[in-house]
Amino acid sequence: MTKIAVWCRHKDDNIIGIGPQIPWRISSDFKRFRRITKGQTLIAGQTTYESFPNRTLPERKIMVLTFDAGYEVSDKQNHQVVTDINYFKEAEGDFYIAGGASIYKAFFAGGNALMPEIIVDSMYCGDLNPELSGPKIDISPCIEAMKQKYRQISADYELDNVVTTVHVRKGAFVDQSVLKHIIKSIEAED
Ligand SMILES: NC(=O)c1ccc[n+]([C@@H]2O[C@H](COP(=O)([O-])OP(=O)(O)OC[C@H]3O[C@@H](n4cnc5c(N)ncnc54)[C@H](OP(=O)(O)O)[C@@H]3O)[C@@H](O)[C@H]2O)c1
């Protein structure tokens, strides 16, 4: 099993959302996320899941983390509710952790059995959308962990004011075929 965290954060303050929304709109960043996760299984917190158009993302399976065991997903064939994050300590397969902040933080705080082996760190270097109001949501503890416990294994890929890098956890076994897929997906900018 490989767990991969994929995010786009704002440079310096590590903000990933304001209220329920992502405070920038970069089409190439969405496309990169789609290439990396197409055909894969995502993990999303209930708030992030609700923010997907029609509560779905085509061509992907979604594991929805919620404490509500009765939560109804939009697509029973491809989406599944998980109420205990510890499920991912021993589950079979590769999992792309797609946020939001509480989910990234829970995986990073969960010890080696939950901490992702790979991070795809995209960093947006432009301005935040000034029209959004609401709490600013950041993932600073995850970025601190990334700096201390991971090493960068890719080049810096820069596109449309977003710098993307790939990091692997020091000492972790990393499936090379997963890494190859990620790097190929990043490099295939269209
Ligand atoms: N920039 C990016 O890359 C990116 C990516 C994704 C999301 N975002 C942004 O992140 C923000 C949302 O983050 P968020 O932290 O508010 O919400 P979230 O992490 O998406 O979802 C929170 C919900 O997940 C469930 N949950 C949390 N921890 C859990 C656990 N350990 N076990 C089971 N269920 C758990 C709870 O659902 P219940 O209340 O139903 O129990 C909780 O209310 C939004 O602004 C969104 O746009 C940004």
The ligand as an SDF file (V2000), in Angstrom:
LIG
                    3D

 48 52  0  0  0  0  0  0  0  0999 V2000
   -5.8570   23.4410   -1.9150 N   0  0  0  0  0  0  0  0  0  0  0  0
   -6.0400   22.1270   -1.8130 C   0  0  0  0  0  0  0  0  0  0  0  0
   -5.2300   21.3290   -2.2720 O   0  0  0  0  0  0  0  0  0  0  0  0
   -7.2590   21.6100   -1.1170 C   0  0  0  0  0  0  0  0  0  0  0  0
   -7.6060   20.2500   -1.2070 C   0  0  0  0  0  0  0  0  0  0  0  0
   -8.7640   19.8130   -0.5260 C   0  0  0  0  0  0  0  0  0  0  0  0
   -9.5170   20.7110    0.2270 C   0  0  0  0  0  0  0  0  0  0  0  0
   -9.1200   22.0160    0.2800 N   0  0  0  0  0  0  0  0  0  0  0  0
   -9.8520   22.9890    1.1100 C   0  0  0  0  0  0  0  0  0  0  0  0
   -9.8290   22.5270    2.4650 O   0  0  0  0  0  0  0  0  0  0  0  0
  -10.9710   23.0550    3.1410 C   0  0  0  0  0  0  0  0  0  0  0  0
  -11.7110   21.9000    3.8220 C   0  0  0  0  0  0  0  0  0  0  0  0
  -10.9110   21.3770    4.8690 O   0  0  0  0  0  0  0  0  0  0  0  0
  -11.5680   21.0060    6.2690 P   0  0  0  0  0  0  0  0  0  0  0  0
  -10.4710   20.6100    7.1950 O   0  0  0  0  0  0  0  0  0  0  0  0
  -12.4520   22.1420    6.6820 O   0  0  0  0  0  0  0  0  0  0  0  0
  -12.5530   19.8040    5.9160 O   0  0  0  0  0  0  0  0  0  0  0  0
  -12.2880   18.2930    5.4050 P   0  0  0  0  0  0  0  0  0  0  0  0
  -10.9920   17.8220    5.9730 O   0  0  0  0  0  0  0  0  0  0  0  0
  -12.4770   18.2110    3.9360 O   0  0  0  0  0  0  0  0  0  0  0  0
  -13.5210   17.5120    6.0610 O   0  0  0  0  0  0  0  0  0  0  0  0
  -13.7790   17.6060    7.4420 C   0  0  0  0  0  0  0  0  0  0  0  0
  -14.7010   16.4870    7.8300 C   0  0  0  0  0  0  0  0  0  0  0  0
  -14.0570   15.2320    7.6340 O   0  0  0  0  0  0  0  0  0  0  0  0
  -14.4830   14.3180    8.6370 C   0  0  0  0  0  0  0  0  0  0  0  0
  -13.3120   13.8940    9.4170 N   0  0  0  0  0  0  0  0  0  0  0  0
  -12.2580   14.6530    9.7920 C   0  0  0  0  0  0  0  0  0  0  0  0
  -11.3610   13.9100   10.4650 N   0  0  0  0  0  0  0  0  0  0  0  0
  -11.8590   12.6520   10.4900 C   0  0  0  0  0  0  0  0  0  0  0  0
  -11.3920   11.4180   11.0440 C   0  0  0  0  0  0  0  0  0  0  0  0
  -10.2140   11.3330   11.7020 N   0  0  0  0  0  0  0  0  0  0  0  0
  -12.1540   10.3170   10.9140 N   0  0  0  0  0  0  0  0  0  0  0  0
  -13.3490   10.3700   10.2520 C   0  0  0  0  0  0  0  0  0  0  0  0
  -13.8480   11.5230    9.7110 N   0  0  0  0  0  0  0  0  0  0  0  0
  -13.1060   12.6400    9.8340 C   0  0  0  0  0  0  0  0  0  0  0  0
  -15.5050   15.0550    9.4790 C   0  0  0  0  0  0  0  0  0  0  0  0
  -16.7530   14.8180    8.8440 O   0  0  0  0  0  0  0  0  0  0  0  0
  -18.1610   14.7600    9.6600 P   0  0  0  0  0  0  0  0  0  0  0  0
  -18.3550   16.1260   10.1980 O   0  0  0  0  0  0  0  0  0  0  0  0
  -19.1680   14.3680    8.6020 O   0  0  0  0  0  0  0  0  0  0  0  0
  -17.9800   13.7090   10.7260 O   0  0  0  0  0  0  0  0  0  0  0  0
  -15.1020   16.5080    9.2960 C   0  0  0  0  0  0  0  0  0  0  0  0
  -16.1610   17.4080    9.5350 O   0  0  0  0  0  0  0  0  0  0  0  0
  -11.8080   23.7570    2.0770 C   0  0  0  0  0  0  0  0  0  0  0  0
  -11.4890   25.1420    2.0630 O   0  0  0  0  0  0  0  0  0  0  0  0
  -11.3340   23.1230    0.7820 C   0  0  0  0  0  0  0  0  0  0  0  0
  -11.5430   23.9550   -0.3340 O   0  0  0  0  0  0  0  0  0  0  0  0
   -8.0330   22.4760   -0.3840 C   0  0  0  0  0  0  0  0  0  0  0  0
  1  2  1  0
  2  3  2  0
  2  4  1  0
  4  5  1  0
  4 48  2  0
  5  6  2  0
  6  7  1  0
  7  8  2  0
  8  9  1  0
  8 48  1  0
  9 10  1  0
  9 46  1  0
 10 11  1  0
 11 12  1  0
 11 44  1  0
 12 13  1  0
 13 14  1  0
 14 15  2  0
 14 16  1  0
 14 17  1  0
 17 18  1  0
 18 19  2  0
 18 20  1  0
 18 21  1  0
 21 22  1  0
 22 23  1  0
 23 24  1  0
 23 42  1  0
 24 25  1  0
 25 26  1  0
 25 36  1  0
 26 27  1  0
 26 35  1  0
 27 28  2  0
 28 29  1  0
 29 30  1  0
 29 35  2  0
 30 31  1  0
 30 32  2  0
 32 33  1  0
 33 34  2  0
 34 35  1  0
 36 37  1  0
 36 42  1  0
 37 38  1  0
 38 39  2  0
 38 40  1  0
 38 41  1  0
 42 43  1  0
 44 45  1  0
 44 46  1  0
 46 47  1  0
M  CHG  2   8   1  16  -1
M  END
$$$$
